Amino acid sequence: MSRRPVPTRKASWRDKLGPGLVTGAADDDPGGIGTYTQVGAQFGYGLGWAMILSYPLLAAIQLVCARIGTVTGRGIAANLKLRYPIAVLWFAVTLLLVANVVNIGADLGAMAAALDLVLPGSIGLYTMAFAVVSVGLEVFLSYAKYASVLKWATLSLLAYLMVPFAAGLDWGAVLAGLTNPGLTFDKAAAMAVVALLGTTISPYLFFWQTGQEVEELHRTHQAALKDDPDHARAIWRGIRAETLSGMALTLLTALAIVVSAAATLHLHGTTQITSTAQAAAALRPIAGDLAFFLFATGLVGTGLLAVPVLAGSAAYAVSEAFGWREGLDCKPREAKAFYGVIALATLAGLAINLMAIDPMTALYWSAVLNGLLAPPLMALTLLLGRDRSIMGGMAISPSLQGLGWLATAMMTIAGAAFLLS
């Protein structure tokens, strides 16, 4: 939606699709797709309930992030720097950097492996090419053009929403499996739940959406809502609808992947996926060429959306911590350090691929890592959202606080269960 105090023209449908949609779509990165495929193959429909349960939890924490950005006009790291000791700031930024670099590495490797299935060639060269393209999109496109590219890139998720139909699923069996999972909760299941929650409620989403909401304020010349209370209600209504829609899209896509893997791979005895190539190739004889093609090309499309988001969220956090000029609306010469972090984070992720780590293994463990690192970052975000010295009279509501703390508790319990097991 247009966020000008007094709109001068009717907003187009594309103007109404902003940070909430892109953040939701970026959540289904190759890491998430790999994790959802492994979980569906290993447990069938047994963990589908975790995906359904995670929607209100994910939506709540992203709404908190969106509110912090629009109300204060600053990102999460900038607000932490303003309110808490420097050690707290660097604790949060370090957790984010570790998780993001691992995710970038896993995503680049998975994208290259997927492209190699469709267009056989050099996986190493493909990995480097994807890294260069991802950095180039953020550095050399203006924010307006880049935001438009991200919006169109969300269409790559349609590939995964189509896979269940291409696979010809028995929908009666799907419904029965989701409503009566019959799962024994053991160490493997605990790890899978942590991976599912970690790849769905991911730290980079918190920093990215907050930063993008600030960018939108700048793009539309809108004051931070704390300084423009007269228009806050209408603006927030649009942001909330967009964020809820974006998170619904990511969860529907994730559920489609879990269900497709359960109804094809798990049903036919393939319970361990050791590579993205195996995941796509295993679908071909079971679900047909179309399902195989959608899976493989979808990995590439979602990766091109997610890798810049991962690198960008790291750049927002580091730049805010140091007080550097930041933002995709800046030209490269105006924010050299900000764009330098984007390039370095992507390069570090590229270096991970030189360690001969299997892409699917890296994807799964990056999700577990996210699940373990997210709770403290979620707690800090919620403390910011309720802090009236930062938010003024627009602190998050008790109901949003409750859902946010429930999400944090669920992530903490799942992580503790995995570690103790």
SVG drawing of the C-alpha trace seen along z (x, -y; Angstrom):
<svg xmlns="http://www.w3.org/2000/svg" viewBox="-11 -14 48 63">
<polyline fill="none" stroke="black" stroke-width="0.4" points="0.0,0.0 1.1,-3.6 2.3,-5.0 2.1,-8.7 0.1,-10.6 -2.0,-12.0 -2.0,-9.7 -2.0,-11.5 -3.2,-8.6 -4.8,-5.2 -2.2,-2.6 -1.7,0.2 -1.9,3.8 1.9,4.0 2.3,1.1 0.3,3.0 2.7,5.9 5.7,5.0 8.0,6.2 5.5,8.6 5.0,10.6 8.7,10.7 9.6,11.7 7.1,14.5 8.2,15.7 11.9,15.5 11.2,17.8 10.8,20.7 14.4,20.6 16.3,23.7 17.1,24.5 13.5,24.5 12.6,26.6 15.3,29.1 14.2,29.4 10.5,29.7 11.3,32.4 13.4,34.4 10.8,34.2 8.0,35.3 10.2,38.2 11.2,39.3 8.0,38.8 5.3,38.8 2.4,36.7 3.5,37.0 4.9,33.5 2.4,31.7 0.7,30.4 3.9,28.5 3.5,26.5 -0.1,25.6 0.7,24.6 3.6,22.4 1.5,20.0 0.2,17.8 3.6,17.9 5.4,16.8 2.8,14.2 3.0,12.7 6.8,12.3 6.9,10.8 4.1,8.3 6.2,7.3 9.2,6.7 7.1,4.7 5.7,2.6 9.1,1.8 10.4,0.7 7.4,-1.5 6.9,-3.0 10.5,-3.9 11.9,-4.3 14.9,-2.2 16.0,1.4 16.3,3.9 20.0,3.5 19.7,-0.3 17.0,0.0 19.1,2.5 22.1,0.1 19.9,-2.8 18.3,-0.9 20.7,1.9 24.3,2.4 26.7,2.9 27.2,6.5 23.6,7.3 23.8,5.7 26.8,7.7 25.4,10.9 22.3,10.5 24.3,9.4 26.8,12.3 24.0,14.9 22.5,13.4 25.7,13.4 26.5,17.0 23.1,18.2 22.9,16.2 26.4,17.2 25.6,20.9 22.2,20.4 23.7,18.5 26.3,21.3 23.6,24.0 21.3,22.2 24.0,21.5 25.0,25.1 21.4,26.3 20.6,23.9 23.7,25.1 22.8,28.8 19.2,28.1 20.3,26.3 22.7,29.1 19.7,31.5 18.0,29.4 21.1,28.1 24.1,30.4 27.3,28.5 29.8,27.5 28.2,27.2 31.2,25.1 30.7,22.6 26.9,22.5 27.5,21.8 29.8,18.9 27.4,17.5 24.5,17.5 26.7,15.7 27.6,13.0 24.0,12.6 22.7,12.3 25.2,9.6 24.7,7.8 20.9,7.6 21.3,5.7 24.3,3.5 23.5,2.4 19.7,2.1 17.9,-0.9 15.7,0.0 12.5,-0.5 13.7,1.9 15.1,4.3 11.9,4.4 10.0,5.1 12.3,8.0 11.7,9.4 8.0,9.2 8.0,11.0 10.4,13.6 7.8,14.6 6.0,16.3 8.6,19.0 6.7,20.4 3.8,21.3 6.0,24.2 5.7,25.8 2.0,25.1 1.6,27.0 3.7,30.1 0.9,31.8 -1.4,31.6 1.3,32.7 2.0,35.7 -1.7,36.8 -2.1,37.1 -4.9,39.0 -6.4,36.0 -8.4,38.2 -5.2,39.9 -3.5,36.5 -6.3,35.2 -6.3,38.3 -2.6,38.2 -2.5,34.6 -5.3,35.0 -4.1,38.3 -0.3,38.3 0.4,41.2 4.0,40.0 6.3,41.2 8.3,38.2 11.9,39.3 15.3,37.7 14.9,37.8 11.4,36.2 12.7,33.6 15.5,32.6 13.0,32.5 10.6,30.2 13.6,27.9 14.5,27.9 11.0,27.2 10.5,24.3 14.0,23.0 13.6,22.8 10.1,21.3 10.7,18.8 14.2,17.7 16.4,14.9 17.1,13.3 13.4,12.6 13.2,10.4 16.0,8.1 15.0,8.1 11.3,7.1 12.2,4.4 14.8,3.0 12.5,3.1 9.7,1.4 12.1,-1.4 13.1,-1.5 9.4,-1.8 9.0,-4.8 11.9,-6.4 10.6,-5.4 7.2,-6.9 8.5,-9.9 6.4,-8.8 7.4,-9.8 7.9,-7.1 4.4,-6.3 5.5,-7.5 5.8,-11.0 2.7,-10.6 0.0,-9.2 -2.8,-10.6 -2.2,-8.2 -0.9,-5.3 -4.1,-3.3 -4.7,-3.2 -1.0,-2.5 -0.7,0.3 -3.9,1.9 -2.4,2.4 1.0,3.6 -0.8,6.1 -2.9,7.5 0.1,7.8 2.2,9.5 -0.5,12.0 -0.9,12.8 2.8,13.2 3.2,15.6 0.1,17.6 1.8,18.0 5.0,19.3 3.2,21.8 0.9,23.1 4.0,23.6 5.9,25.4 2.9,27.6 2.6,28.5 6.2,29.6 5.9,31.7 2.7,33.3 4.2,34.0 7.3,35.7 5.1,37.7 2.7,38.9 5.5,39.8 8.9,40.4 7.8,41.6 5.0,43.8 7.5,45.5 10.1,46.1 12.5,43.2 12.9,41.8 16.4,40.3 17.3,37.5 21.0,37.0 21.1,34.4 18.8,31.9 19.6,33.9 18.2,37.0 15.1,35.2 14.2,34.0 15.3,37.2 13.4,39.4 10.2,37.5 10.6,38.2 9.7,41.9 7.0,41.5 5.3,38.2 6.4,37.7 8.6,35.3 6.4,32.2 6.8,32.6 10.6,33.2 10.9,30.0 8.8,27.9 10.9,29.0 14.2,28.4 13.4,25.0 11.6,23.9 14.8,24.3 16.6,22.0 13.9,19.3 13.4,19.3 17.2,19.2 17.5,16.1 14.9,14.5 16.3,15.7 20.1,15.3 19.9,11.5 17.5,11.3 19.9,13.3 22.9,11.1 20.8,7.9 19.5,8.6 23.1,9.2 24.1,5.9 21.3,4.0 22.3,5.4 26.1,4.8 25.6,1.3 23.2,0.3 25.6,1.6 28.5,-0.5 26.3,-3.5 27.2,-3.2 24.9,-4.6 22.7,-1.8 19.8,-0.9 19.2,0.5 17.9,-2.9 21.5,-4.2 23.8,-4.1 26.9,-1.9 29.2,-4.9 27.0,-6.3 26.9,-3.2 30.1,-1.3 30.3,0.5 26.7,1.7 27.1,3.2 30.5,4.5 28.8,6.6 26.4,8.0 29.3,9.0 31.4,10.5 28.5,12.4 27.8,13.9 31.5,14.7 31.7,16.4 28.7,18.5 30.3,19.3 33.5,20.4 31.4,23.0 30.8,24.8 34.5,25.4 34.4,27.6 32.8,30.5 29.7,30.5 26.7,32.2 24.1,29.5 21.2,31.3 23.1,32.0 24.1,28.3 20.5,27.3 19.1,29.4 21.7,28.4 21.4,24.7 17.7,25.1 18.6,26.7 21.0,23.9 18.3,21.3 16.0,23.1 18.6,22.9 19.6,19.3 16.2,17.8 14.7,17.8 17.1,15.2 16.7,12.9 12.9,13.3 13.0,12.4 15.1,9.2 12.7,8.3 9.6,8.6 11.3,6.6 11.9,3.8 8.3,4.0 6.8,3.5 9.3,0.8 7.5,-2.5 10.7,-4.5 11.2,-3.3 7.7,-2.7 5.9,-5.6 2.2,-5.0 2.4,-2.4 3.9,0.5 2.7,3.9 -0.6,5.1 -1.0,7.6 -2.4,10.2 0.5,9.8 2.9,9.9 1.3,13.1 1.6,14.8 5.1,13.6 6.2,15.0 4.3,18.3 6.4,18.6 9.6,17.9 8.6,20.5 7.8,23.1 11.1,22.6 13.0,22.7 11.2,26.0 11.8,27.6 15.5,26.6 15.9,27.8 14.2,31.1 16.6,31.7 19.7,30.8 18.7,32.9 17.9,35.9"/>
</svg>
